[in-house]
């Protein structure tokens, strides 16, 4: 067991231990002090503000995550856009569930998790991303009462949504 002091959290300690697993690879277990975990969760929640799981069948995704990992569900009426089903934890919506199988616009989209990154201004951030080598995969769009978003692919091919929420 080793204690590693984190420079970004000078008051906090990480404990780390390692052992060899059945395949001979070292595996590590890192446990952060509770205060550090809380700070990390708050910072992450303000930066990576939403997640979505994409799969051929939204119902199959819902079945898996509710039965295997204990998530709840909630469905929101999106008016002309239809309904949007979300996974919940302790009554709080934390991720959307998207079925791609019945949407021709999503033909060929593999199952994956998607992340939304908070930015102050989607359009200005999009310009900066493109100037630095990103490509726009989904043009900026507004979702009433939710916010403005666009999907980019960074220069190495990783996708992320940039998002600005509608003021409350």
C-alpha positions in Angstrom: 0.0 0.0 0.0 1.3 3.4 -0.9 0.1 6.9 -0.1 0.3 9.4 -2.9 -0.4 13.0 -2.1 -2.3 14.7 -5.0 -0.9 18.2 -5.8 -4.3 19.4 -7.0 -5.8 18.4 -3.7 -3.1 19.1 -1.2 -5.3 18.2 1.8 -6.2 14.8 0.3 -4.6 11.5 0.0 -5.0 8.7 -2.4 -4.3 5.1 -1.3 -3.1 2.8 -4.0 -2.3 -0.9 -3.8 -1.4 -3.3 -6.6 -1.4 -7.1 -7.1 -0.9 -9.4 -10.0 -4.1 -10.9 -11.5 -4.5 -14.3 -13.1 -3.0 -13.2 -16.4 0.1 -11.8 -14.7 -0.8 -8.2 -15.2 -0.6 -5.8 -12.3 -4.0 -4.3 -11.4 -4.3 -1.3 -9.2 -7.0 -0.2 -6.8 -7.0 3.5 -6.2 -9.2 4.9 -3.4 -9.6 8.7 -3.0 -10.4 10.3 0.3 -14.1 11.1 0.5 -13.5 14.9 0.3 -11.5 14.4 -2.9 -14.2 12.2 -4.5 -16.8 14.8 -3.7 -14.6 17.6 -5.2 -14.1 15.4 -8.3 -17.8 14.7 -8.6 -18.7 18.3 -8.4 -16.0 19.4 -10.9 -17.0 16.6 -13.3 -20.7 17.3 -13.0 -20.1 21.0 -13.9 -17.9 20.0 -16.9 -19.3 16.8 -18.3 -22.9 17.7 -17.8 -24.8 14.9 -19.6 -24.4 11.4 -21.0 -26.4 9.3 -23.4 -26.2 5.6 -24.3 -26.9 4.8 -28.0 -27.9 1.3 -28.9 -30.0 -0.4 -31.7 -32.8 -0.8 -29.2 -33.6 1.7 -26.5 -35.7 -0.9 -24.7 -32.8 -3.4 -24.6 -30.5 -0.7 -23.1 -33.2 0.2 -20.5 -33.6 -3.5 -19.7 -29.9 -4.0 -19.2 -29.1 -0.9 -17.1 -32.2 -1.2 -14.9 -31.9 -4.9 -14.2 -28.1 -5.3 -14.1 -27.1 -2.0 -12.5 -30.2 -0.8 -10.6 -31.0 2.3 -12.6 -34.6 3.7 -12.6 -36.2 5.4 -15.6 -38.1 8.6 -16.4 -39.6 9.7 -19.7 -39.9 13.4 -20.7 -42.3 14.6 -23.3 -40.4 16.6 -25.9 -43.4 17.8 -27.9 -43.0 17.4 -31.6 -39.6 15.7 -31.1 -41.3 12.8 -29.3 -40.4 11.5 -25.9 -36.9 11.1 -24.3 -36.3 8.3 -21.8 -33.6 8.7 -19.2 -31.8 6.5 -16.7 -32.2 7.8 -13.1 -30.3 7.2 -9.9 -31.9 8.1 -6.6 -34.7 9.8 -8.5 -32.3 12.1 -10.5 -32.0 11.8 -14.3 -28.4 11.2 -15.2 -28.3 9.9 -18.8 -30.5 9.7 -21.9 -31.2 6.5 -23.8 -31.3 6.6 -27.6 -32.4 3.8 -29.9 -30.7 3.9 -33.2 -32.3 1.0 -35.0 -35.4 2.7 -36.2 -33.8 6.0 -37.2 -32.4 6.0 -40.8 -30.2 9.0 -39.8 -28.4 6.7 -37.4 -27.7 3.8 -39.8 -24.2 2.5 -39.1 -23.9 4.3 -35.8 -22.3 1.7 -33.4 -23.5 1.3 -29.8 -21.7 3.7 -27.6 -21.9 6.2 -24.7 -21.8 9.9 -25.6 -20.7 12.7 -23.3 -21.8 16.4 -23.3 -19.2 19.0 -22.4 -20.4 22.3 -20.9 -19.2 25.4 -22.8 -20.1 29.1 -22.4 -21.1 29.5 -26.0 -21.6 26.6 -28.5 -21.1 28.7 -31.6 -17.8 30.4 -30.4 -16.5 27.1 -29.0 -17.3 25.4 -32.3 -15.3 28.0 -34.2 -12.3 27.4 -31.9 -12.6 23.6 -32.2 -12.7 23.8 -36.0 -9.7 26.2 -36.1 -7.8 23.5 -34.1 -8.6 20.6 -36.4 -12.1 19.4 -35.3 -14.8 18.5 -37.7 -18.5 19.2 -37.2 -20.5 16.0 -37.1 -23.9 17.5 -36.1 -24.5 21.2 -36.8 -25.5 23.4 -33.8 -29.1 22.9 -32.8 -31.5 24.2 -30.2 -33.6 22.0 -28.0 -36.4 24.0 -26.5 -36.0 24.4 -22.7 -32.8 22.3 -22.7 -30.1 24.2 -24.6 -27.9 24.5 -27.7 -25.6 21.7 -28.7 -23.3 20.4 -31.5 -21.4 17.2 -32.0 -17.7 17.5 -33.0 -15.0 15.0 -33.8 -11.6 16.0 -32.5 -8.4 15.8 -34.6 -7.8 12.2 -33.3 -11.3 11.0 -34.1 -13.0 11.2 -30.6 -16.5 12.5 -30.6 -18.0 14.8 -28.0 -21.1 17.0 -27.8 -20.5 20.7 -26.8 -23.4 22.1 -24.9 -24.8 25.3 -23.4 -27.8 25.0 -21.2 -30.9 27.2 -21.5 -30.9 29.6 -18.5 -33.4 28.6 -15.8 
